[in-house]
Amino acid sequence: MGIIVSSFPGCGKTYIMNTHGDKAKMFDALELMGEGQDGEYDYNKWVDNIMGVVGDYDIVFIPVAERLLDTLNKRNIDYDIFYPSKERRGEFLENMVRKRVFRNDIMMLDRDFDKMVDRIDNIEAENCYKHKMNEQGHFIGNDNAIMQYINNIKQNPVKDEKEHSERVGESPRGENDNEAHEERNA
Protein backbone atom coordinates (compact mmCIF):
# COMPACT_ATOMS: atom_id res chain seq x y z
CA MET A 1 0.00 0.00 0.00
CA GLY A 2 1.35 3.37 -0.96
CA ILE A 3 1.21 6.77 0.64
CA ILE A 4 -0.89 9.73 -0.47
CA VAL A 5 1.08 12.94 -0.87
CA SER A 6 -0.58 16.30 -1.38
CA SER A 7 1.90 18.78 -2.73
CA PHE A 8 1.98 22.53 -3.12
CA PRO A 9 2.72 23.60 -6.73
CA GLY A 10 6.43 23.53 -7.49
CA CYS A 11 7.49 21.18 -4.68
CA GLY A 12 8.94 18.51 -6.96
CA LYS A 13 6.23 16.01 -7.88
CA THR A 14 7.42 15.99 -11.50
CA TYR A 15 10.97 15.18 -10.40
CA ILE A 16 9.77 12.11 -8.49
CA MET A 17 7.59 11.10 -11.45
CA ASN A 18 10.60 11.37 -13.77
CA THR A 19 12.91 9.41 -11.47
CA HIS A 20 10.48 6.89 -9.92
CA GLY A 21 7.50 6.97 -12.29
CA ASP A 22 6.90 3.24 -12.11
CA LYS A 23 6.37 3.58 -8.35
CA ALA A 24 4.36 6.81 -8.40
CA LYS A 25 1.06 8.11 -9.77
CA MET A 26 0.11 11.75 -10.09
CA PHE A 27 -3.48 12.93 -10.14
CA ASP A 28 -4.05 16.47 -11.23
CA ALA A 29 -7.26 18.36 -10.62
CA LEU A 30 -8.48 17.88 -14.19
CA GLU A 31 -8.00 14.12 -14.00
CA LEU A 32 -9.91 13.90 -10.73
CA MET A 33 -12.82 16.09 -11.78
CA GLY A 34 -16.13 14.39 -12.09
CA GLU A 35 -19.25 16.47 -12.30
CA GLY A 36 -21.76 15.68 -9.62
CA GLN A 37 -25.31 16.83 -9.42
CA ASP A 38 -25.91 20.57 -9.80
CA GLY A 39 -22.42 21.07 -11.27
CA GLU A 40 -20.69 20.38 -7.94
CA TYR A 41 -17.56 18.28 -7.90
CA ASP A 42 -17.96 14.92 -6.23
CA TYR A 43 -15.05 14.96 -3.78
CA ASN A 44 -15.99 11.54 -2.38
CA LYS A 45 -15.63 10.17 -5.92
CA TRP A 46 -12.20 11.84 -6.14
CA VAL A 47 -11.16 10.11 -2.92
CA ASP A 48 -12.61 6.80 -4.14
CA ASN A 49 -10.51 7.14 -7.33
CA ILE A 50 -7.39 7.88 -5.29
CA MET A 51 -8.03 4.97 -2.93
CA GLY A 52 -8.60 2.74 -5.96
CA VAL A 53 -4.96 3.13 -7.04
CA VAL A 54 -3.09 3.67 -3.78
CA GLY A 55 -2.54 -0.08 -3.48
CA ASP A 56 -0.91 -0.19 -6.93
CA TYR A 57 1.67 2.57 -6.37
CA ASP A 58 4.10 3.49 -3.62
CA ILE A 59 3.34 7.21 -3.86
CA VAL A 60 0.12 8.80 -5.11
CA PHE A 61 0.37 12.56 -5.61
CA ILE A 62 -2.78 14.66 -5.30
CA PRO A 63 -3.46 18.41 -5.56
CA VAL A 64 -3.75 20.66 -2.50
CA ALA A 65 -7.40 21.33 -3.27
CA GLU A 66 -9.00 22.43 -0.01
CA ARG A 67 -12.25 20.45 -0.36
CA LEU A 68 -10.35 17.34 -1.45
CA LEU A 69 -8.20 17.52 1.69
CA ASP A 70 -11.34 18.18 3.79
CA THR A 71 -12.85 15.00 2.35
CA LEU A 72 -9.73 13.00 3.21
CA ASN A 73 -9.90 14.43 6.73
CA LYS A 74 -13.60 13.59 7.12
CA ARG A 75 -12.94 10.04 5.94
CA ASN A 76 -9.88 9.81 8.26
CA ILE A 77 -7.55 8.81 5.41
CA ASP A 78 -3.85 9.38 6.11
CA TYR A 79 -1.93 11.69 3.80
CA ASP A 80 1.26 13.73 3.83
CA ILE A 81 1.36 17.32 2.67
CA PHE A 82 4.51 19.07 1.44
CA TYR A 83 4.57 22.83 1.23
CA PRO A 84 7.06 25.73 1.45
CA SER A 85 7.32 28.46 4.03
CA LYS A 86 6.17 31.94 3.00
CA GLU A 87 9.78 33.09 2.83
CA ARG A 88 10.32 30.86 -0.23
CA ARG A 89 7.73 32.64 -2.36
CA GLY A 90 10.31 34.29 -4.64
CA GLU A 91 12.21 31.03 -5.12
CA PHE A 92 9.04 29.18 -6.13
CA LEU A 93 7.95 31.91 -8.55
CA GLU A 94 11.43 32.05 -10.12
CA ASN A 95 11.40 28.27 -10.57
CA MET A 96 8.02 28.45 -12.31
CA VAL A 97 9.28 31.17 -14.67
CA ARG A 98 12.42 29.12 -15.38
CA LYS A 99 10.27 26.04 -16.15
CA ARG A 100 8.13 28.19 -18.48
CA VAL A 101 4.89 27.53 -16.64
CA PHE A 102 1.86 29.28 -18.10
CA ARG A 103 1.74 32.97 -17.20
CA ASN A 104 -1.74 32.70 -15.64
CA ASP A 105 -0.59 29.85 -13.37
CA ILE A 106 2.37 31.92 -12.18
CA MET A 107 0.13 34.93 -11.55
CA MET A 108 -2.33 32.77 -9.61
CA LEU A 109 0.44 31.30 -7.45
CA ASP A 110 1.86 34.78 -6.85
CA ARG A 111 -1.55 36.07 -5.79
CA ASP A 112 -2.49 33.07 -3.61
CA PHE A 113 0.88 31.90 -2.22
CA ASP A 114 0.53 33.25 1.32
CA LYS A 115 -3.15 32.26 1.59
CA MET A 116 -2.32 28.71 0.49
CA VAL A 117 0.47 28.39 3.05
CA ASP A 118 -1.79 29.79 5.79
CA ARG A 119 -4.57 27.38 4.85
CA ILE A 120 -2.21 24.39 5.06
CA ASP A 121 -0.74 25.67 8.35
CA ASN A 122 -4.28 25.75 9.76
CA ILE A 123 -5.17 22.14 8.91
CA GLU A 124 -5.76 20.34 12.18
CA ALA A 125 -6.35 16.67 11.46
CA GLU A 126 -4.76 13.60 12.99
CA ASN A 127 -4.51 11.96 9.57
CA CYS A 128 -2.58 14.89 8.00
CA TYR A 129 1.22 14.76 8.27
CA LYS A 130 2.66 18.17 7.40
CA HIS A 131 6.14 18.68 5.98
CA LYS A 132 6.88 22.39 5.83
CA MET A 133 9.97 23.04 3.76
CA ASN A 134 11.70 26.07 5.24
CA GLU A 135 15.16 25.79 3.68
CA GLN A 136 15.91 27.14 0.22
CA GLY A 137 16.44 24.25 -2.21
CA HIS A 138 14.41 21.77 -0.11
CA PHE A 139 11.98 19.88 -2.33
CA ILE A 140 10.23 16.52 -2.31
CA GLY A 141 13.03 14.94 -4.36
CA ASN A 142 15.63 15.70 -1.70
CA ASP A 143 13.40 15.37 1.36
CA ASN A 144 14.83 12.87 3.85
CA ALA A 145 11.46 11.30 4.73
CA ILE A 146 10.42 10.70 1.10
CA MET A 147 13.84 9.49 -0.01
CA GLN A 148 14.09 7.12 2.97
CA TYR A 149 10.62 5.78 2.11
CA ILE A 150 11.60 5.25 -1.55
CA ASN A 151 14.90 3.59 -0.58
CA ASN A 152 13.11 1.26 1.85
CA ILE A 153 10.72 0.21 -0.91
CA LYS A 154 13.61 -0.46 -3.29
CA GLN A 155 15.37 -2.59 -0.65
CA ASN A 156 12.22 -4.47 0.41
CA PRO A 157 10.02 -4.93 -2.65
CA VAL A 158 6.77 -6.81 -2.24
CA LYS A 159 7.31 -10.30 -3.67
CA ASP A 160 3.85 -11.79 -3.60
CA GLU A 161 0.22 -11.03 -2.76
CA LYS A 162 0.45 -12.57 0.75
CA GLU A 163 3.41 -10.37 1.64
CA HIS A 164 1.62 -7.36 0.11
CA SER A 165 -1.45 -8.02 2.28
CA GLU A 166 0.72 -8.15 5.39
CA ARG A 167 2.48 -4.93 4.42
CA VAL A 168 -0.80 -3.13 3.76
CA GLY A 169 -1.93 -3.81 7.33
CA GLU A 170 1.15 -2.17 8.80
CA SER A 171 1.26 1.56 9.39
CA PRO A 172 4.34 3.09 7.74
CA ARG A 173 4.72 5.76 10.41
CA GLY A 174 4.98 6.01 14.13
CA GLU A 175 2.97 8.34 16.32
CA ASN A 176 5.87 10.76 16.70
CA ASP A 177 6.59 11.22 12.97
CA ASN A 178 4.19 14.14 12.51
CA GLU A 179 5.29 15.81 15.75
CA ALA A 180 8.95 15.50 14.77
CA HIS A 181 8.24 17.28 11.48
CA GLU A 182 6.26 20.02 13.23
CA GLU A 183 9.00 20.58 15.83
CA ARG A 184 11.72 20.65 13.17
CA ASN A 185 9.70 23.07 11.03
CA ALA A 186 8.63 25.37 13.88
C-alpha positions in Angstrom: 0.0 0.0 0.0 1.4 3.4 -1.0 1.2 6.8 0.6 -0.9 9.7 -0.5 1.1 12.9 -0.9 -0.6 16.3 -1.4 1.9 18.8 -2.7 2.0 22.5 -3.1 2.7 23.6 -6.7 6.4 23.5 -7.5 7.5 21.2 -4.7 8.9 18.5 -7.0 6.2 16.0 -7.9 7.4 16.0 -11.5 11.0 15.2 -10.4 9.8 12.1 -8.5 7.6 11.1 -11.4 10.6 11.4 -13.8 12.9 9.4 -11.5 10.5 6.9 -9.9 7.5 7.0 -12.3 6.9 3.2 -12.1 6.4 3.6 -8.4 4.4 6.8 -8.4 1.1 8.1 -9.8 0.1 11.7 -10.1 -3.5 12.9 -10.1 -4.1 16.5 -11.2 -7.3 18.4 -10.6 -8.5 17.9 -14.2 -8.0 14.1 -14.0 -9.9 13.9 -10.7 -12.8 16.1 -11.8 -16.1 14.4 -12.1 -19.3 16.5 -12.3 -21.8 15.7 -9.6 -25.3 16.8 -9.4 -25.9 20.6 -9.8 -22.4 21.1 -11.3 -20.7 20.4 -7.9 -17.6 18.3 -7.9 -18.0 14.9 -6.2 -15.0 15.0 -3.8 -16.0 11.5 -2.4 -15.6 10.2 -5.9 -12.2 11.8 -6.1 -11.2 10.1 -2.9 -12.6 6.8 -4.1 -10.5 7.1 -7.3 -7.4 7.9 -5.3 -8.0 5.0 -2.9 -8.6 2.7 -6.0 -5.0 3.1 -7.0 -3.1 3.7 -3.8 -2.5 -0.1 -3.5 -0.9 -0.2 -6.9 1.7 2.6 -6.4 4.1 3.5 -3.6 3.3 7.2 -3.9 0.1 8.8 -5.1 0.4 12.6 -5.6 -2.8 14.7 -5.3 -3.5 18.4 -5.6 -3.7 20.7 -2.5 -7.4 21.3 -3.3 -9.0 22.4 0.0 -12.2 20.5 -0.4 -10.3 17.3 -1.4 -8.2 17.5 1.7 -11.3 18.2 3.8 -12.9 15.0 2.4 -9.7 13.0 3.2 -9.9 14.4 6.7 -13.6 13.6 7.1 -12.9 10.0 5.9 -9.9 9.8 8.3 -7.6 8.8 5.4 -3.9 9.4 6.1 -1.9 11.7 3.8 1.3 13.7 3.8 1.4 17.3 2.7 4.5 19.1 1.4 4.6 22.8 1.2 7.1 25.7 1.5 7.3 28.5 4.0 6.2 31.9 3.0 9.8 33.1 2.8 10.3 30.9 -0.2 7.7 32.6 -2.4 10.3 34.3 -4.6 12.2 31.0 -5.1 9.0 29.2 -6.1 7.9 31.9 -8.6 11.4 32.1 -10.1 11.4 28.3 -10.6 8.0 28.4 -12.3 9.3 31.2 -14.7 12.4 29.1 -15.4 10.3 26.0 -16.1 8.1 28.2 -18.5 4.9 27.5 -16.6 1.9 29.3 -18.1 1.7 33.0 -17.2 -1.7 32.7 -15.6 -0.6 29.8 -13.4 2.4 31.9 -12.2 0.1 34.9 -11.5 -2.3 32.8 -9.6 0.4 31.3 -7.5 1.9 34.8 -6.9 -1.6 36.1 -5.8 -2.5 33.1 -3.6 0.9 31.9 -2.2 0.5 33.2 1.3 -3.1 32.3 1.6 -2.3 28.7 0.5 0.5 28.4 3.1 -1.8 29.8 5.8 -4.6 27.4 4.8 -2.2 24.4 5.1 -0.7 25.7 8.4 -4.3 25.8 9.8 -5.2 22.1 8.9 -5.8 20.3 12.2 -6.4 16.7 11.5 -4.8 13.6 13.0 -4.5 12.0 9.6 -2.6 14.9 8.0 1.2 14.8 8.3 2.7 18.2 7.4 6.1 18.7 6.0 6.9 22.4 5.8 10.0 23.0 3.8 11.7 26.1 5.2 15.2 25.8 3.7 15.9 27.1 0.2 16.4 24.3 -2.2 14.4 21.8 -0.1 12.0 19.9 -2.3 10.2 16.5 -2.3 13.0 14.9 -4.4 15.6 15.7 -1.7 13.4 15.4 1.4 14.8 12.9 3.8 11.5 11.3 4.7 10.4 10.7 1.1 13.8 9.5 0.0 14.1 7.1 3.0 10.6 5.8 2.1 11.6 5.3 -1.6 14.9 3.6 -0.6 13.1 1.3 1.9 10.7 0.2 -0.9 13.6 -0.5 -3.3 15.4 -2.6 -0.7 12.2 -4.5 0.4 10.0 -4.9 -2.7 6.8 -6.8 -2.2 7.3 -10.3 -3.7 3.8 -11.8 -3.6 0.2 -11.0 -2.8 0.4 -12.6 0.7 3.4 -10.4 1.6 1.6 -7.4 0.1 -1.5 -8.0 2.3 0.7 -8.2 5.4 2.5 -4.9 4.4 -0.8 -3.1 3.8 -1.9 -3.8 7.3 1.1 -2.2 8.8 1.3 1.6 9.4 4.3 3.1 7.7 4.7 5.8 10.4 5.0 6.0 14.1 3.0 8.3 16.3 5.9 10.8 16.7 6.6 11.2 13.0 4.2 14.1 12.5 5.3 15.8 15.8 8.9 15.5 14.8 8.2 17.3 11.5 6.3 20.0 13.2 9.0 20.6 15.8 11.7 20.7 13.2 9.7 23.1 11.0 8.6 25.4 13.9 
